[in-house]
Amino acid sequence: MFLLETDRLTITEFTPDMAQAVHENSLDDDTRRFVPDEVFETVEDAADTIEFLMTQYGSDEGPLVYPVLLKDNTNVGYVQAVPIDEGAWEIGYHIGGRFTNNGYATEAVTAFLPVVMRRLAIGRISGICVAENAASRRVMEKCGFALEYEGSGKYRGESKEICRYAFTLD
């Protein structure tokens, strides 16, 4: 079982009973605006996705998505590594709107990166976001990602103004 702890957070594996929290965390305006395919309109939609994600834990094929919990087990979001090309991976993260501006994304990504990169035997991971997503950009910059590209590009199948960052494990 995957378990990673920081001073304030626990990053672990999904369980079916997390569907309500995943549903609620996905409904904020930023999720709808920046990653609308990660909005779960119903608890059942969240439960179906959790069921699939749980099947990925024994594999290194991905996506590898893990809930981020406060120490009292409140589910505040997730962190993930997703394959994007042959041998290439992208970091992803989301903290529900009512839990933002507490540094949880930065704390979770900082802890998660070296662990997941070693597990996947990769020395580099990308981070891609819509250019106007200032919060996501700030998280990547605080976590040591370097900006590699800013301009027009594909983002979730659509042409958008994007930023592509990279993190290299020392």
C-alpha positions, 0 to 999 in steps of 0.5 A, spaced: 500 500 500 502 506 498 503 511 504 506 517 504 506 522 510 508 530 511 507 534 517 500 536 515 498 531 510 497 523 508 498 521 501 495 514 500 491 510 496 483 511 494 478 507 497 471 506 495 468 510 501 472 517 498 467 518 493 463 523 496 469 527 498 472 526 491 465 529 488 465 535 492 472 537 491 471 536 484 465 541 483 469 548 484 470 553 479 477 552 478 476 545 476 470 547 471 475 552 468 481 548 468 480 541 468 473 540 466 474 532 465 475 532 472 469 534 474 464 529 477 457 531 477 455 525 481 457 521 487 456 515 482 461 518 477 466 519 482 465 512 485 466 509 478 473 513 477 475 511 484 474 504 482 478 504 475 484 508 479 484 503 484 486 497 479 492 501 477 496 501 483 499 494 482 502 497 475 507 502 473 502 504 467 498 509 470 495 513 471 497 513 478 492 517 482 493 518 490 488 522 495 491 527 499 488 527 506 489 532 512 491 528 518 484 528 521 483 524 514 479 530 511 480 528 503 482 535 500 484 533 493 489 528 489 496 528 486 498 524 480 503 521 475 500 520 468 503 517 462 503 522 456 508 519 451 512 513 451 517 513 457 514 520 459 510 522 465 506 528 467 505 531 474 498 533 476 494 535 482 488 538 485 486 541 491 478 542 492 476 550 492 475 550 500 482 547 502 486 552 497 491 557 499 494 553 505 500 550 501 497 543 501 498 542 493 506 544 494 507 540 500 503 534 497 507 535 490 514 536 493 513 529 497 510 525 492 515 527 486 521 523 488 517 517 491 513 517 484 519 518 480 524 513 483 518 508 483 517 509 475 525 509 474 524 516 471 529 522 472 524 527 469 517 529 469 513 534 466 508 539 468 503 542 463 497 547 465 493 553 462 497 559 462 492 563 466 492 558 471 496 562 476 495 557 482 498 551 478 504 555 475 506 558 482 505 550 485 510 548 480 515 554 481 515 553 488 516 545 487 522 546 483 520 546 476 523 550 470 519 553 465 520 550 458 515 553 454 510 558 454 505 559 448 500 555 444 499 548 444 495 542 445 491 541 452 486 536 453 485 535 446 484 543 445 489 548 442 490 553 448 495 558 451 499 553 455 506 553 460 510 547 460 514 545 466 519 540 467 522 537 474 529 533 474 530 529 480 537 530 482 
